[in-house]
Amino acid sequence: MSKPAKADPAKANPPPFEEALQKLEAIVDAMESEDLPLETLIKRYEEGVKLAQACQAKLAEAELKISQLEKNAAGELKLKPLAADLTEE
């Protein structure tokens, strides 16, 4: 009997934005400056793509939070939560 595949802990708990960005920059620097074998380049590229996606997700989340905060601070309804849309007639 084979064991069920475990979830990737990196996917379940991505690193903080700053840490992911720092790792991504290190990967880019290494790929640009070192003479690496193809297999190593591919592994680093894959890791870089995952880190870039994590950074983009964190930025999108932050942008949404900022939009909601701006709406509340300005007192305008530029971005309404879904629940508010359902209760209004």
C-alpha positions in Angstrom: 0.0 0.0 0.0 1.4 3.4 -0.9 1.3 6.3 1.5 -0.8 9.4 0.6 1.2 12.3 -0.7 1.8 15.0 2.0 1.0 18.6 1.2 4.0 20.8 0.5 4.6 22.8 3.7 5.9 25.7 1.6 2.5 26.0 -0.2 0.5 25.8 3.0 2.6 28.4 4.8 4.4 30.7 2.4 7.3 32.9 3.7 6.7 36.5 4.7 6.8 38.9 1.7 10.2 40.4 2.6 11.8 36.9 3.0 10.3 35.6 -0.2 11.5 38.7 -2.1 15.0 38.4 -0.7 15.2 34.7 -1.7 13.9 35.6 -5.1 16.6 38.3 -5.6 19.3 35.8 -4.4 18.0 33.3 -7.0 18.1 35.8 -9.8 21.6 37.0 -8.8 22.9 33.4 -8.7 21.3 32.5 -12.1 22.8 35.6 -13.7 26.3 35.4 -12.2 27.1 31.7 -11.8 27.8 29.1 -14.4 25.3 26.6 -13.3 24.3 23.2 -14.8 21.0 23.1 -16.6 19.3 21.0 -13.9 20.3 23.5 -11.2 19.0 26.4 -13.3 15.7 24.7 -13.8 15.3 24.0 -10.1 16.1 27.5 -9.2 13.8 28.8 -11.9 10.9 26.7 -10.5 11.6 28.0 -6.9 11.8 31.5 -8.2 8.4 31.2 -9.9 6.8 29.9 -6.7 8.4 32.8 -4.7 7.2 35.3 -7.3 3.6 33.9 -7.1 3.7 34.2 -3.3 4.9 37.8 -3.6 2.2 38.7 -6.1 -0.5 37.1 -3.8 0.8 39.1 -0.8 0.8 42.3 -2.8 -2.7 41.7 -4.1 -3.9 41.0 -0.5 -2.2 44.2 0.7 -3.7 46.3 -2.1 -7.2 45.0 -1.2 -6.7 45.9 2.4 -5.4 49.4 1.5 -8.4 50.0 -0.7 -10.7 49.0 2.1 -8.9 51.3 4.5 -8.9 54.2 2.1 -12.7 53.7 1.7 -13.2 53.8 5.5 -10.9 56.7 6.1 -12.5 58.8 3.3 -16.0 57.8 4.3 -16.8 56.9 0.7 -18.1 53.6 -0.6 -15.6 52.9 -3.4 -15.2 49.3 -2.5 -18.1 47.6 -0.8 -18.0 44.2 0.9 -20.2 41.5 -0.7 -22.4 41.3 2.4 -23.3 45.0 2.2 -24.4 44.5 -1.4 -26.8 41.7 -0.5 -28.5 43.7 2.3 -29.1 46.9 0.3 -32.2 47.2 -1.9 
